[in-house]
Every structure is written in structure tokens, then in C-alpha cells.
Amino acid sequence: MSDTHTPEQYNQTPTASPGEQLQRQREQLNISVEEAAEALHLRPAVINGLEHDNYDGSRYLPIVVVTCAPTPDI
């Protein structure tokens, strides 16, 4: 048998973009854009931009990723 993997063996469902993932998680937590912006000390326009994958000139992306990342169980 061959250890070669073909693309058909993998899930073909497209992965959500980072912005879609942020928006989906925020909505699952029932948090408004305004609440997220206040908690992260950002303007709502920045949250909207990130959720629409508009990173032009955004210096906030590393903060959002670190803030929203799950914490490991220690």
C-alpha cells in the first residue's frame, strides 16, 4: 500500500476566513460589535473591519488574536 494521500481523502469544505471565525465566535457568545469593541478598547469600525477581513492599516490584529485565543488548561 502507498502512504501517499490524495486531496479526495481530506475534507473539501472551505475553511472560514479569520474574520468569519471572529464574527461567528462573537455571535455565539451573544456579544455585540459595540460590546466587543469596548472590551478590546477598539472602535466598532475596527471590529467590523477585522470581521470583514479588512486588515489594511490595522495594527490591532495581533491584539485581537491574542485576546480571543483560547487559554490552555494548566
C-alpha positions in Angstrom: 0.0 0.0 0.0 1.0 3.5 -0.6 1.4 6.2 2.1 0.5 8.8 -0.5 -2.5 10.9 0.4 -4.8 12.4 -2.3 -6.9 15.5 -1.9 -10.1 13.4 -2.0 -9.1 11.9 1.4 -9.4 15.3 3.1 -12.4 17.3 3.9 -13.2 19.5 0.9 -15.2 22.1 3.0 -13.6 25.5 2.7 -12.3 26.9 5.9 -13.8 30.1 7.2 -11.6 33.2 7.0 -10.2 34.6 10.2 -12.7 37.4 10.1 -15.6 34.9 9.7 -14.2 32.9 12.6 -14.1 36.1 14.8 -17.6 37.1 13.8 -19.0 33.6 14.4 -17.4 33.3 17.8 -18.6 36.8 18.8 -22.1 36.0 17.7 -22.1 32.6 19.5 -21.1 34.4 22.7 -24.0 36.8 22.1 -21.7 39.8 22.1 -22.5 42.9 20.0 -19.9 44.6 17.9 -20.1 47.6 20.3 -19.5 45.3 23.4 -16.5 43.6 21.7 -15.1 47.0 20.8 -15.4 48.3 24.3 -13.9 45.2 25.9 -11.0 45.3 23.4 -10.6 49.1 23.6 -11.1 49.4 19.9 -13.6 51.3 17.8 -16.6 49.4 16.4 -15.3 50.2 12.9 -12.1 48.3 13.6 -14.1 45.2 14.8 -16.2 45.4 11.6 -13.1 45.7 9.5 -11.5 42.7 11.1 -14.6 40.6 10.8 -14.7 41.5 7.1 -11.0 40.6 6.7 -10.0 44.2 6.0 -6.6 44.4 7.5 -5.4 47.4 5.6 -3.6 49.6 8.1 -4.8 47.6 11.1 -2.3 47.4 13.8 -4.8 45.7 16.1 -4.9 42.2 14.6 -2.2 40.8 17.0 -4.1 42.1 20.0 -7.4 40.6 18.8 -5.8 37.2 18.1 -4.2 37.0 21.5 -7.3 38.3 23.3 -9.6 35.8 21.5 -7.3 32.8 21.6 -8.4 30.0 24.0 -6.3 29.7 27.0 -4.6 26.3 27.6 -5.6 24.2 30.6 -2.7 24.2 33.1 
